Amino acid sequence: MLLLSPPSPGFGAFICSNRRNALLLAGAIVVAVMKMVIFKHFFPYMDFTSDTGSYMETALQNRNYNLWPVGYSKFLWLFHQFSRSETMLVVVQFALLEVSAFFFYFSVCYIFKPQSYFRYGFYVFLLINPLFPFLGNYFISDALFLSLGLTWITLLLWMLHTPATWLLVLHGILLGYAFTVRYNAMFYPLVALIPILLSAYRPWQKLAAILLPVLLIVSFVIFTRQKTEEHSGVKIFSAFSGWQIMNNAMYMMQYMPLDSGGVPAQLATMHKAVYHYITAMKKLPRRIAVSDGSYFMWDMNGPQKGMLREYVQAHKDKDIYAGWSAVAPLCSEYGNYMIRKYPRNFIRYYLLGNAKLYLLPELEVLGGYNRPVINLVNKDVATFFKDGDKPKPEGKYNDLQSTLMSLFPSLIVICHLLFLEETIRYLIKKGTRKTSRRFNIALLLCWVFIVLNFAFSVFAAPIVLRYQVLLIVLLLGYTLLLTEITDAPLTSREEMEAEEEPLMLGI
């Protein structure tokens, strides 16, 4: 049953002074320690991906530009000032995930008072969830970005519950930093509009809450463009995005009749290279599937890498990043031109395929231990980690990892279906009358996140399992909450009105 009476005066007291909550917290800490010890016994070495070398080099040089957002590299730079242990980095990343997840859990318990399904069902999920230790074991930005995402969602709930000025400042700073870690956060300010506009903040506070993260994000974009121009001579924010747009457009070209002309003069050279590349590819027995991700932009025989080689040969004083930046505007213009010219083909051969992947994403790097096959510069690994340059053997438990991870794509489908079913049941059974306005806003917040996350993922990014973990957590948590509310008896209006009173966040 969901009780909607006013919560205890302080969040800290709610956790530490309440015997049940104190035991739940202690259990979470003990299990987290045991989980990490057991995990490192089976998977003793940190795992690398093809992105690791770039993050590592940028962190060691403390650069302000990179193909990927520099926020994670800044985090690594800070970590490197204190430790050169790869195990410690895994522990720190895993701890961030656990702390943010249980901050979300206890905050929901404090604000909405669940007593059964969410309180125990979601708690058990967090205890046994194998995604967190695996994500924490990778030298990529996923663990940090997920922990920021969970904390951001939780802060939005607190802003609904306790409209304090310091919360909106903290929210703005966190959202600004999240964007520097991964550009997926670009749609987060739109999601945040829902709780901010419908909260009890004064109008000037709402305006500040909206403008602060936007100001920080715009400032970062301007700063990055300036630093990229200083290094490469090209004033561009994200070289990677230009390459990605052309990559996405090339999926449809495998199925289209192409000629070697018919494009604007400035795109003629690129189009001719694409024409010869696609013509040769059509002779192969299979087409490249959308599930292959960013295949075209990484293919060494592809037109984009060909342009990059030409640039590097002509500008021997420039590095690879300068080459990526120089080629990116042309890639972006060509990709956008082809998409505008053939929108139906783009929808059919790229967007629809990506939409299917949204529900059943590829395991990608989570499918096994990748470090032995990743070609990194040994001097960077040795500089970042003590003994990091020593060969790391093939994982003994790759089958265990792939088996565990293979369960999650199906879980995403199940969570979507259950969440949709529980939302419909919640509305049919007049669940809006059983809980507060605050919860209904929180539910709307979840739906807006799902819709915008779907749109961004399908249109702008490769879809893989590690990018959808926040979605899994939210869908499961909200489904359990909806089930509990729908099955609860109708609550009196007096209790709901009492629950609507803002309370102090006593920590």
N, C-alpha and C positions, 0 to 999 in steps of 0.2 A: 504494500500500500504506500502511496506517496503522500507524506505529510507536508502541509504547506504553512505550518505555524512558523513564527519568526525564528531564525537561527540564533545560535549563541552569539554573544557580543563580539568575540574576537576570533579571527581565523586561526591564530596560533593556539589559543585555548581550545578551540574546536578539535584540533588535531592532538595536542599533547595532554590536555586535561581530561578528555573523554577517553575512558578505558578502551572501548572498542576501537576507536580511531588510532589510539596510540599503539595498540597491538597490530593493527593493519599496517601502520607505518613501519614498525619494527620488523614485521614479517617481510615487508617489501625490501627493506635494507638487507636483511639476512639472505633472502633469496637472490637478490641482485649480486651480492658478493659471491655466493655459491655458484650462480650462473656464470659469472665471469671466470672464476677459477676453473670450473669444469670446461667451459668453452676454450680457454687458452690451453688446457691439457690436450684437447683434440685438434685445435687450430692454433699452434704456438706462434706462427709468423703472421705479421700484418700482410694484407693482400694489396696488390697494386692493379691499376688499370692503365690504359693508354693515356689517360689524362694526368696520371700521377706525376710524371716527369715535369710537365709544365707547371703544375702547382708547386712542386718542390723547388724548381729553379727560380720561380718568381718569389717564393718565400725566402730563399737563401740570399737573393739579391735585393730583397725588400723593394721590388719594383711596383710602380703604380699603374701598370698596364699589362694586359695579357689577353690571350684568346678567350679565356674564361674570366668571369668576374673575380676581382682580386680580394674580395672579403675573406674567403677561406685561406688564401695565401697569407693574409695579414694575421689571421688566427694562428696559422702554422708558425709564422715568424715569431709571434709572441711566445708560443709554446717552446720554440727552440731556444729561447733565452734562458729557459729553466731546465730543460731536459733534452737528452738525445736518445731516449729509450723509446723504441717503437711500441713496446708493451704499455708504457705509460700513456702514450698517445691514444691507444685503443681504450684504455681505462677511462681517460678523460672524455673521449667521445661517447662511450657507452654511458658514463655517469650523466652527461648532459641529456641524453635521451631519457634515461630513467627519471631524472629530476623533473624534466618538463612534462613527461607523461603522468607522473603522480601529482604534480602541481595541477594539471588539468583534472585528474580524477578527484582529488580532495576538494578542489574548488567547486566542481559540479555537485559533490555531496553536500558541501556547505551551503551553496546557493539554492539548490532545488530539492534537497532533502530526500533523495531516493532511499528506499529501505530494503530492496531485495534484488531485482534483476541487475540494475546497474551497479549497485554497491558491491555485490559479490561476483556477478558474472564478468563485468569489465575488469574488476580487480584480478580475477583468475587469468583473464586474457593477458593482462600486463605482466603477470608473473611468468607465464609459460611461453610468451611470444618470442620466437627465435629470431625475428627480424632485427631486433635492436642489437644483439651481440654481433650479428653478421655485418650490419651496416657500420657499426662502430669499428669493425676490423679493417675497413677499407680506407686507403689514403686518398679519399675524394671528399667532396663537400656534402654528401648526402646526410650524414649523421648531424652535422652542425645545422644544416638548413632545416631538417625535420624538427630538431629541438627548438629552433627559432619559430617554426610554424605552429607547433603545439603551444608554446608560450604565448604567441600572438593571439591565437584563438581564445586562450584562457583569459588574457587581458581584456579582450572584447567582452567576455562574460562579466568580468569584474567591473568594467565601465558601465554596463547596464545595471549592475547591482549596487555599486558604490561610486557615484560620479565624482570622484576626487580629481583635482587638477593634476596631481603628480602621476596619476595613472595614465592620463592622456599624453603627458610628456614622455613617460616611459614607453608607451605604445608607439609613439611617433619615432623615437630613437631606434627601437627594436625593428620596426618595419623598414626604416631607412637602411639599417645594417643588413637586414635579410635580403634586400635588393642587391646589395654588393656581393652577397654570397651566391645567389642564383637569380637570374632574371625572370624566373617563373613568378617571383613576388610582384611583378609589375601590375597584376590584377588584384592584389591584396587590398590596396586602398579603396577599390570599388566595393569589395566585400565589406570593408570596415564602415562604409557609409551607412549601412543598415542599422547597426547598433548605435552609431554615433548620433545620427539624426533622430532616432527614436528614443534616445536616452533622456535622463533628467538634467543633463548639462544645460547651462545657460547658453543663449545663442552665440555669444562671443567665444565660449569654450568649445562649442561644436565647430565653429569656424576654425579655431586654432587646431583642434584635433584633426580636421580634414587637411589643413594647409601644412602642418608640420612635416608629416612624412613626404608629402609632395615636394616641399621645399628641399628636403634632404636628398630625395631621389634626383631631382633636377640638378642640384648642386653636384652630385656625384657624376651625373651624365656629362655636365660641362667640364668638370675636372678631368674625367677620363678622355674626353675628346681632345683637350689641350695636351695631355701627356702623350697621347697617341700621335698627335701631330708633331710634337717635339721630337719623338723618336723616329717616326716613319715618314713624316711629311704629308700625311693624309689625315685630315680632320674627320675622324670617324669614331663613333662610340663603340660599336661591337662589330669587329671584322667577322666573327663567327656567324652572326645572323645573316649577313649577305651571302656567305657560302651556303648556309642552310636553306635559304629561299630558293636558290638555284637547284640545290640538291632535290628539294621537294618537287619542283617543277619537272625535273628529269624523269620522275617515275612515269608520268603520263606519256612522255615522248617515245617510250618503248613501243607504244601501241598506236602511234600516229604516223601517217605518211608525211615524211619531212623532205624538203628540198634544201639545197645549199644556199638559197637566197631568200628574199622576201622579208628582210628585217631592216630596221634603221641602220644607217651606215656605221654608227659607233658600235653596233653589236655584230657586225658582219664577221669579224675575226673569230669571236667567241662562237657564233652560230655555226660557222664552218667546221670548227673543232667538234662541236656537239654533233653535227650531222654525220661526220665520219665515225665518231665514237658509237653513236646509236645504230648506225648502219651495220657496223661490225657486230654489235651486241645482238641485233635481231637474228643473226645467224646461229646464235647459241641455242641449246635445247631448252633453256628456261629463262624466264624473265626475272629481273630483280624484284623481290617483293617488298612492300612497305615495311614489313617486319624486319628487314635487313637494316633499318635505321638510316644512318647517314652514309650509305654505301658509296654514292657517287662522289661525294666530296673527299672521301678518303682513298678512293681507287687511284693508285699511282699512275695508271694508264688513262685516267679520266681527263676531261678538258680543263677542269679547275686546277688540278695538280700540274698539268702541262703548262698552264699560264704561270703558275708559281715558279716552276723551274726556269722558265724564260726570264722572269723578273730577277731571280737570284743570280742567274748567269750574267745578266746585264748590269746588275748592281752588286758587285762583289763586296762592297763596303757595308751592305745592309744585312740584317739577320732575317731569319724565317718569319718572325712576327711582322716585320716591316713589309715582307712580301705578301703575307696574308692580308694586311691592311690595304696594300696597293691594289690587290686583285678584287677585294670585297665589293667596292662600289660597282664595278662592272658585272660581277656575279649577281648582285642585288637587282640592278637594272634589267639584266637579261631575264632573270627568274620572274620578276614582276611583269615584264612585257609578255612572256609566254603564258603566264597565268591569266592575264587580262585578255589575251587573244583567244585562249582555249579554256574558258572557265568550266564548261561542262566536262571536258576531259579531266581537268584537275580534280573536280568533285568526284568523278567516277573512279579514277585510278589512284588518287592519293587520299582525299578526305574520307571517303567511305572505308577504305582500307584501314586508315588510322583510327576511325571510329570503332571498328571491330577490335582493334588492339587495345582501346581504352578499357574494354571490359575484360579482355584476356591478354594482358601485356606479356611481352617476352621476359624471360628470366635474365637475359643478357649476362652481365658479369656475375650476378648472383648464382648463376648455374654451376659454378665451380671455382677452384683455386687458380688464380690467373698469374700469380707473381713469377713463376719460373719462365713463362713465355713472354713476359713484358720486357722489351729491350730498353732499359734505362741507362743513363750515363752513370757509370759506377762512382765517379768522383762526387756526384751530387748525393747519391745514396749514402756513401761513406761519410760525407760531411754532415748530413742531416741526422743519421743514426749511427751510433757506435756499432761496429760489426755489421752494418747494413749492407756492405758490398759482398759479404760472403754468400755463396750460393744457397738458395732456399729450396729444399726438396719439394717435389710434387706432393700435394696434399694427400695424406693417407685416407682421408674421409670425404673425398669429393662426392662420392655417391650419397653420403648422409646429407651433405649440404644441398645437393641438387634435389634430393627427395623431399626435404623439408621445404625448400623454396617453391617446389612445384605445386604445393598445396595452395599457395596464396593467389594465383590468378583465378582459380575457381572460387576462392573466398570472396574476391572482389565482386564477382557475379552474384553470389549468394547475398552479400551485404547490400548490394543495390536493390535486389528484389525484395528482401526483407524490409529495408528502409522504406521503399515505395509502398509496400503492403501495409506497414504499420502507420505510415502517414495517412493513407486512405482510411484505415480503420479508426485512427485518431479523430479524423474529421467527421466520419459517419456517426461515431459514438459521442460526438460533442465533447471531444477532449479539450477543446479550447475553453470550456466552462469549468473544467476540473483543475486547471492550473492557472498560473498568473499570466498577465500580459508579458512579463519579462521572459517567461519560457517560450511563448509564442514568437517573440522577436528572435530569441536564440535559435528556434527551429527555422525561421525564415533565413537567418544568417547561414545556417548549414546548407539550405537549399540553394542559396545564391552562390556559395562557395562551390558546390557541386557543379552547377551550370557553368560558371565562369572557368572552373578548372577543366571541364570537358572542352569548352570552346578553345581555351588556350592550348591545351594538349593536342587537340586534333589539328588545329590550324598552324601552330608555330613550333612544335617540338616533337622529337622522337618520343615514343611511348614505351617505357620499360617499367618493370616492377618497382624498382627502387624510387622512381619518381611518384609513385601512387601510394606510398605508405601512410602519409597523413590522411588521405582519403579513406583508407581502410579503418584507421583509428576512429575517425569521426563517424563514419557510417555505422560501425559496430556500437559505439557509445550512444549515439542518438537513437538507434533502433531499440536498444535496451531501455532507454529512458521513455520512449514512446510506448513501448509495451507495458511498462509499469504504470504510466499515467492512464492509458486507455482502460486497463483492467481495474483501476482504483474506483471507489464510489465517488459520486459527485460531491465536490467540496463546497462548503458554504461560502457565500460572497464575503462574509466578514473575515474568514480566514485568508482568502485571496487578497483582500485589501490590506490586511495586516502584513502579509508577506511582501507587498509592494513597497513598504516603507524602506528607504535606503538605510543601510547599516554601515557602521564603521569597520574598516579592514584593520582590525587590531592584530598586529604581528609582534 
